[in-house]
């Protein structure tokens, strides 16, 4: 799918996620923020979209964009308001690292959705390894820009660790899309040595 540049999502990860979702699907976006992905999915794939977000400010931003089916909720408490397999896709985009109980939430996603899409930063990227090796300090990148004492990220992971987590949870990885951010913006797909060369990845699991 080629999205016109004038209406392309502002987050390049989102364009990759949109390509994975079939037209007219029912989608639940967890930690939907200000609604960028929900709005893009509605425009480009005509999905039946819902979102869950903790921040009252972000919910107000969603409502201002006409996204009325966004609810306030704490993802660490699960998805108890949703019955089994009521969604075609449940999305967790660049949020898993701030969740207190990621395995619990992933299992809830798999209960509610037929498939789940999870994107995450890769803490094993070569630039992070070099920073830690030569400075002895917690590394920072454009994707992980925070000082350790200010970071919202509490469960940083690597691609290898996430694959192990899926195996432990009995989940099947249908697709892994390793990505590397470009200085000019956007991403390119990584073809080999993903755990070393990719600074993020998107997974489709069931």
Rosetta silent file (secondary structure, phi, psi, omega in degrees, C-alpha in Angstrom):
SEQUENCE: XXXXXXXXXXXXXXXXXXXXXXXXXXXXXXXXXXXXXXXXXXXXXXXXXXXXXXXXXXXXXXXXXXXXXXXXXXXXXXXXXXXXXXXXXXXXXXXXXXXXXXXXXXXXXXXXXXXXXXXXXXXXXXXXXXXXXXXXXXXXXXXXXXXXXXXXXXXXXXXXXXXXXXXXXXXXXXXXXXXXXXXXXXXXXXXXXXXXXXXXXXXXXX
SCORE:     score description
SCORE:     0.000 S_00000001
   1 L     0.000  126.909  176.204    0.000    0.000    0.000 S_00000001
   2 L  -103.557  111.780 -179.817    1.351    3.394   -0.990 S_00000001
   3 L   -87.419  128.115  178.304   -0.016    6.110    1.280 S_00000001
   4 L   -54.388  139.640 -175.873    0.009    9.579   -0.306 S_00000001
   5 H   -59.355  -30.728 -178.343    2.699   11.707    1.325 S_00000001
   6 H   -69.208  -21.039 -179.017    0.164   14.386    2.185 S_00000001
   7 H  -122.892   12.711 -179.249   -1.781   11.949    4.360 S_00000001
   8 L   -67.577  147.779  178.011    0.970    9.583    5.496 S_00000001
   9 L   -60.882  146.926 -179.002    1.196    8.841    9.239 S_00000001
  10 L   -72.121  -24.573  178.114    3.643   11.032   11.148 S_00000001
  11 L   -99.235  115.886 -177.601    5.188    7.960   12.807 S_00000001
  12 H   -59.561  -29.042  174.136    6.938    5.720   10.234 S_00000001
  13 H   -56.998  -38.871 -175.829    6.224    2.677   12.422 S_00000001
  14 H   -63.262  -37.148  179.096    2.541    3.367   11.920 S_00000001
  15 H   -62.720  -39.658  177.019    2.803    3.074    8.141 S_00000001
  16 H   -63.770  -42.171 -179.523    4.295   -0.404    8.545 S_00000001
  17 H   -65.353  -41.637  179.867    1.496   -1.392   10.944 S_00000001
  18 H   -58.735  -38.894 -179.886   -1.205   -0.077    8.606 S_00000001
  19 H   -63.673  -23.828 -176.425    0.133   -2.297    5.819 S_00000001
  20 H   -82.829  -12.695 -169.453   -0.367   -5.363    8.040 S_00000001
  21 L  -106.280  132.930 -179.196   -4.080   -4.796    8.670 S_00000001
  22 L   -75.261  151.855  177.545   -6.877   -5.842    6.322 S_00000001
  23 L   -55.571  134.732  174.347   -9.533   -3.414    5.153 S_00000001
  24 L    76.286    9.336 -179.892  -12.524   -3.142    7.483 S_00000001
  25 L   -66.631  157.814  171.177  -10.910   -4.996   10.397 S_00000001
  26 E   -95.760  124.052 -168.432  -11.962   -4.406   13.971 S_00000001
  27 E  -128.829  136.940  172.881   -8.933   -2.958   15.782 S_00000001
  28 E  -117.475  120.555 -178.507   -8.096   -2.122   19.392 S_00000001
  29 E  -104.442  114.811 -177.715   -5.103    0.206   19.872 S_00000001
  30 E   -91.470  130.638 -174.646   -3.596    0.006   23.358 S_00000001
  31 L    66.002   53.018 -168.759   -1.844    3.136   24.596 S_00000001
  32 L   -76.289   -4.798  176.552   -3.220    5.011   21.591 S_00000001
  33 L    61.044 -134.791 -178.239   -1.742    8.389   22.602 S_00000001
  34 L   -88.719    9.994  172.007   -3.223   11.310   20.696 S_00000001
  35 L    91.641   12.840 -178.993   -4.826    9.029   18.118 S_00000001
  36 H   -55.566  -51.181 -176.548   -2.369    9.254   15.203 S_00000001
  37 H   -68.942  -42.371  178.808   -2.503    5.544   14.398 S_00000001
  38 H   -58.766  -45.068 -179.219   -6.249    5.218   14.985 S_00000001
  39 H   -64.892  -42.117 -179.904   -6.969    8.119   12.658 S_00000001
  40 H   -65.350  -40.146  178.000   -4.643    6.778    9.950 S_00000001
  41 H   -64.007  -39.401  178.943   -6.207    3.304   10.164 S_00000001
  42 H   -65.256  -41.535 -178.205   -9.677    4.801    9.870 S_00000001
  43 H   -70.904  -43.285 -169.543   -8.683    6.889    6.848 S_00000001
  44 H   -98.331  -21.966 -177.950   -6.665    4.294    4.945 S_00000001
  45 H  -125.835    2.460  178.091   -8.199    0.950    5.966 S_00000001
  46 L    50.487   42.220 -178.780  -11.752    1.891    7.048 S_00000001
  47 L   -77.152  159.578  168.334  -11.287   -0.065   10.272 S_00000001
  48 E   -93.536  102.058 -165.100  -13.708   -0.175   13.172 S_00000001
  49 E  -109.100  140.406  169.714  -11.300    1.296   15.678 S_00000001
  50 E  -131.258  156.700  178.161  -11.207    1.599   19.449 S_00000001
  51 E  -137.451  153.607  172.412   -8.448    2.879   21.695 S_00000001
  52 E  -125.483  131.314 -177.656   -7.392    2.680   25.327 S_00000001
  53 E  -146.869  141.354 -179.452   -5.247    5.437   26.832 S_00000001
  54 L   -83.579  -36.380 -173.488   -4.307    6.378   30.400 S_00000001
  55 L   -75.059  123.528  176.897   -3.596   10.084   29.826 S_00000001
  56 H   -62.998  -37.962  179.268   -6.616   12.371   30.106 S_00000001
  57 H   -62.484  -41.486  178.861   -4.825   14.937   27.939 S_00000001
  58 H   -68.003  -38.331  177.748   -4.316   12.395   25.154 S_00000001
  59 H   -61.453  -42.275  177.376   -7.943   11.292   25.340 S_00000001
  60 H   -62.058  -37.115  177.372   -9.035   14.905   24.910 S_00000001
  61 H   -65.479  -38.728  177.401   -6.748   15.157   21.872 S_00000001
  62 H   -63.149  -46.085 -179.587   -8.387   12.037   20.402 S_00000001
  63 H   -61.494  -39.604  179.007  -11.874   13.458   20.946 S_00000001
  64 H   -63.158  -24.844  178.771  -10.806   16.731   19.310 S_00000001
  65 L   -90.115    2.382 -179.605   -9.826   14.711   16.213 S_00000001
  66 L    87.711    9.705  178.081  -13.247   13.065   16.106 S_00000001
  67 L   -91.388   91.990 -170.474  -12.045    9.769   17.593 S_00000001
  68 L   -89.575  -16.087 -175.575  -14.887    9.205   20.033 S_00000001
  69 L   -96.565   51.446  177.666  -14.361    5.500   20.745 S_00000001
  70 E  -119.741  128.699 -173.884  -11.330    5.995   23.000 S_00000001
  71 E  -115.617  149.587  175.364  -11.563    4.932   26.630 S_00000001
  72 E   -84.038  133.131 -179.613   -9.446    5.728   29.656 S_00000001
  73 L  -168.359  154.518  177.442   -7.815    2.671   31.173 S_00000001
  74 L   -99.170  113.823 -175.292   -4.713    1.277   32.842 S_00000001
  75 H   -64.157  -24.717  178.201   -3.243   -1.467   30.668 S_00000001
  76 H   -68.069  -12.947  177.387   -1.582   -3.085   33.681 S_00000001
  77 H   -92.871   -0.817  177.214   -5.088   -4.002   34.861 S_00000001
  78 L    89.850 -167.284 -174.791   -5.805   -5.999   31.716 S_00000001
  79 L  -124.079   49.830 -171.986   -8.659   -5.896   29.229 S_00000001
  80 L   -64.130  -21.230 -179.539  -11.492   -7.211   31.388 S_00000001
  81 L   -81.167   -1.823 -176.515  -14.156   -5.185   29.542 S_00000001
  82 L  -114.755  128.378  177.872  -13.474   -7.061   26.304 S_00000001
  83 L   -74.445  169.529 -178.490  -14.754  -10.590   25.550 S_00000001
  84 L   -62.111  136.747  172.320  -12.651  -13.291   23.925 S_00000001
  85 L    52.261   37.609  178.856  -11.728  -12.831   20.239 S_00000001
  86 L   -87.353   -9.374 -179.760  -13.859   -9.722   19.806 S_00000001
  87 E  -120.583  146.876  172.330  -11.133   -7.938   17.798 S_00000001
  88 E   -74.109  -41.242  179.456   -9.365   -8.860   14.590 S_00000001
  89 E  -136.580  138.690  167.303   -6.204   -7.065   15.757 S_00000001
  90 E  -116.166  127.857 -173.663   -4.965   -5.720   19.069 S_00000001
  91 E  -112.191  135.024  172.389   -2.071   -3.278   18.680 S_00000001
  92 E  -128.888   92.546 -171.324    0.591   -2.339   21.226 S_00000001
  93 E   -98.482  109.879  175.241    2.812    0.169   19.424 S_00000001
  94 L    54.749   41.269 -176.906    6.040    1.160   21.190 S_00000001
  95 L  -127.979  -19.937 -172.368    4.375    0.792   24.593 S_00000001
  96 H   -58.998  -29.285 -176.603    5.382   -2.613   25.931 S_00000001
  97 H   -73.639  -12.806  179.069    8.510   -1.197   27.570 S_00000001
  98 H  -102.928    1.286 -178.490    6.473    1.069   29.887 S_00000001
  99 L   -86.973  138.267 -179.980    4.103   -1.700   31.069 S_00000001
 100 L   -72.355  -34.761 -176.788    4.629   -3.198   34.529 S_00000001
 101 L  -126.834   73.723 -174.522    3.351   -6.664   33.538 S_00000001
 102 H   -62.010  -39.723 -179.328    4.106   -7.140   29.837 S_00000001
 103 H   -64.736  -41.765  177.201    3.548  -10.915   29.765 S_00000001
 104 H   -59.990  -44.638 -178.592    0.148  -10.528   31.446 S_00000001
 105 H   -67.373  -39.935  178.936   -0.865   -7.845   28.932 S_00000001
 106 H   -61.173  -41.430  178.204    0.323   -9.890   25.943 S_00000001
 107 H   -64.862  -36.612  175.454   -1.805  -12.815   27.113 S_00000001
 108 H   -65.463  -40.524  177.120   -4.771  -10.459   27.464 S_00000001
 109 H   -59.825  -42.873 -178.775   -4.138   -9.179   23.939 S_00000001
 110 H   -70.381  -28.940  175.871   -4.147  -12.721   22.603 S_00000001
 111 H   -68.555  -43.220 -173.688   -7.372  -13.482   24.446 S_00000001
 112 H   -81.360  -36.289 -174.315   -9.159  -10.440   23.027 S_00000001
 113 E  -107.573  151.080  173.287   -7.683  -10.379   19.511 S_00000001
 114 E   -70.129  -35.210  174.356   -7.388  -12.945   16.748 S_00000001
 115 E  -139.857  157.053  177.005   -3.935  -11.512   16.083 S_00000001
 116 E  -127.406  145.809  176.290   -1.734   -8.992   17.883 S_00000001
 117 E  -119.421  123.403 -176.605    0.770   -6.473   16.544 S_00000001
 118 E  -127.728  126.081  172.880    3.544   -5.386   18.905 S_00000001
 119 E  -115.404  148.733 -174.725    6.311   -2.894   18.144 S_00000001
 120 E  -156.265  152.795  172.402    9.256   -2.257   20.438 S_00000001
 121 E   -78.243  149.657 -178.030   12.706   -0.652   20.611 S_00000001
 122 L  -103.116  111.525 -177.819   15.673   -3.024   20.522 S_00000001
 123 L   -78.845   -0.945  177.890   18.087   -2.526   23.417 S_00000001
 124 L  -100.555    9.274  178.680   20.648   -4.807   21.736 S_00000001
 125 L   -57.767  147.025 -173.775   21.272   -2.467   18.780 S_00000001
 126 H   -57.920  -35.353 -177.789   24.983   -2.087   18.052 S_00000001
 127 H   -66.773  -34.561  177.112   25.048    1.630   18.917 S_00000001
 128 H   -70.569  -39.710  178.539   23.702    0.919   22.408 S_00000001
 129 H   -61.518  -42.960 -178.752   26.224   -1.872   22.929 S_00000001
 130 H   -66.685  -43.104  178.488   29.096    0.433   21.968 S_00000001
 131 H   -58.978  -44.614 -178.910   27.907    3.243   24.250 S_00000001
 132 H   -67.615  -39.023 -178.924   27.644    0.896   27.193 S_00000001
 133 H   -65.226  -45.621 -171.283   31.003   -0.729   26.453 S_00000001
 134 H   -93.193  -21.970  179.241   33.020    2.487   26.089 S_00000001
 135 H  -105.882  -22.085 -177.536   31.264    4.841   28.495 S_00000001
 136 L    69.416   18.123 -178.754   30.049    2.433   31.164 S_00000001
 137 L  -123.500  159.290  177.060   26.808    4.429   31.338 S_00000001
 138 L   -59.360  125.239 -175.297   23.213    3.765   30.357 S_00000001
 139 L   -77.576  160.622  176.684   23.068    4.514   26.624 S_00000001
 140 L  -132.692  147.962  175.546   20.727    6.890   24.838 S_00000001
 141 L  -141.254  171.402  174.471   19.477    7.008   21.253 S_00000001
 142 L   -57.040  -31.912  178.789   16.835    9.028   19.364 S_00000001
 143 L   -81.204  -25.332  179.688   14.415    6.166   20.093 S_00000001
 144 L  -128.727   73.924 -167.731   15.507    5.933   23.756 S_00000001
 145 L   -88.030   -1.732 -168.536   16.424    9.552   24.576 S_00000001
 146 L   -85.852  149.703  163.954   15.859    9.629   28.342 S_00000001
 147 L   -66.350  149.676 -174.575   18.276    9.805   31.225 S_00000001
 148 L   -57.368  -32.061 -175.939   17.965    6.616   33.271 S_00000001
 149 L   -85.563   -4.979  178.117   16.388    8.485   36.199 S_00000001
 150 L  -116.687   -2.528 -171.764   13.741   10.140   33.995 S_00000001
 151 L   -73.191  135.209  171.442   12.897    7.280   31.660 S_00000001
 152 L   -77.790  -10.096 -176.346    9.335    5.938   31.488 S_00000001
 153 L   -79.926  120.025 -177.494   10.817    2.693   30.149 S_00000001
 154 L  -115.857  -12.690  179.205   10.875    0.031   32.844 S_00000001
 155 L  -136.142   67.718  175.313   11.186   -3.186   30.804 S_00000001
 156 L   -66.258  144.476 -176.111   13.647   -2.618   27.986 S_00000001
 157 L  -140.538  174.072  174.175   14.152   -5.711   25.865 S_00000001
 158 L  -116.863  167.948  177.904   15.972   -7.086   22.855 S_00000001
 159 H   -64.507  -38.137  178.609   14.586   -8.870   19.829 S_00000001
 160 H   -64.317  -41.225  178.588   16.090  -12.133   21.053 S_00000001
 161 H   -65.527  -38.948 -179.435   14.475  -11.682   24.465 S_00000001
 162 H   -67.197  -38.881  175.671   11.088  -10.919   22.917 S_00000001
 163 H   -59.995  -42.104  177.709   11.250  -14.064   20.792 S_00000001
 164 H   -62.104  -39.315  179.030   11.985  -16.042   23.972 S_00000001
 165 H   -63.221  -43.264  177.987    9.001  -14.398   25.693 S_00000001
 166 H   -61.498  -40.619  177.984    6.695  -15.406   22.856 S_00000001
 167 H   -63.438  -42.959  179.212    7.984  -18.967   23.076 S_00000001
 168 H   -62.960  -37.533 -177.698    7.416  -19.016   26.838 S_00000001
 169 L   -83.994   -0.557 -179.699    3.877  -17.705   26.408 S_00000001
 170 L    72.884   29.339 -178.348    3.077  -20.284   23.719 S_00000001
 171 L  -101.101  147.616  178.002    2.683  -17.635   21.017 S_00000001
 172 L  -104.081  125.281  176.233    3.533  -18.049   17.348 S_00000001
 173 E   -82.007  112.203  179.232    5.371  -15.220   15.591 S_00000001
 174 E   -81.287  -32.930 -177.691    3.737  -14.871   12.188 S_00000001
 175 E  -154.473  136.801  172.655    5.910  -11.997   11.044 S_00000001
 176 E  -122.637  126.100  179.874    8.951  -10.122   12.344 S_00000001
 177 E  -119.248   92.489  176.788    9.838   -6.785   10.720 S_00000001
 178 E   -74.833  138.109 -175.454   13.224   -5.524   11.988 S_00000001
 179 E  -131.517  153.022  174.146   13.733   -1.810   11.303 S_00000001
 180 E  -131.814  125.231 -179.183   16.526    0.731   11.482 S_00000001
 181 E   -68.890  139.188  178.457   15.781    4.442   11.728 S_00000001
 182 L   -98.306  146.574 -178.670   17.298    6.689    9.061 S_00000001
 183 L   -61.590  -26.390  179.790   18.805   10.078    9.891 S_00000001
 184 L   -82.854   -1.374 -175.221   16.563   11.636    7.257 S_00000001
 185 L   102.326  156.039 -178.266   13.482   10.211    8.978 S_00000001
 186 L    82.013 -172.489 -177.044   11.620    6.982    8.381 S_00000001
 187 E  -136.993  157.662  166.508   12.971    3.449    8.576 S_00000001
 188 E  -120.907  149.177  179.428   14.584    0.843    6.397 S_00000001
 189 E   -76.515  140.886  179.732   14.005   -2.892    6.853 S_00000001
 190 L   -96.443  127.999 -173.201   16.930   -4.908    8.218 S_00000001
 191 L   -92.872  -26.161 -176.903   17.644   -8.089    6.252 S_00000001
 192 L  -148.974  161.075 -179.289   20.167   -9.869    8.482 S_00000001
 193 L    50.139   51.088 -171.948   21.591   -9.867   12.028 S_00000001
 194 H   -60.179  -39.782 -176.349   18.395   -8.216   13.230 S_00000001
 195 H   -67.758  -19.990  177.744   19.199   -8.314   16.949 S_00000001
 196 H   -96.623  -39.293 -168.883   22.411   -6.382   16.241 S_00000001
 197 H   -99.136  -19.725 -179.516   21.433   -4.123   13.342 S_00000001
 198 L   -91.559  136.542  175.463   17.779   -3.228   13.999 S_00000001
 199 L   -96.729   -2.248  174.594   16.937   -0.493   16.494 S_00000001
 200 E  -161.840  171.508  177.974   13.279   -1.522   16.606 S_00000001
 201 E  -157.342  156.690  174.906   10.939   -4.214   15.310 S_00000001
 202 E  -120.904  133.023 -179.164    7.292   -4.948   14.657 S_00000001
 203 E  -119.939  140.958  166.940    5.828   -8.387   15.390 S_00000001
 204 E  -110.072  123.318 -176.297    2.591  -10.062   14.355 S_00000001
 205 E  -130.526  155.446  173.437    1.758  -12.877   16.784 S_00000001
 206 L  -145.988    0.000    0.000   -1.077  -15.313   17.400 S_00000001
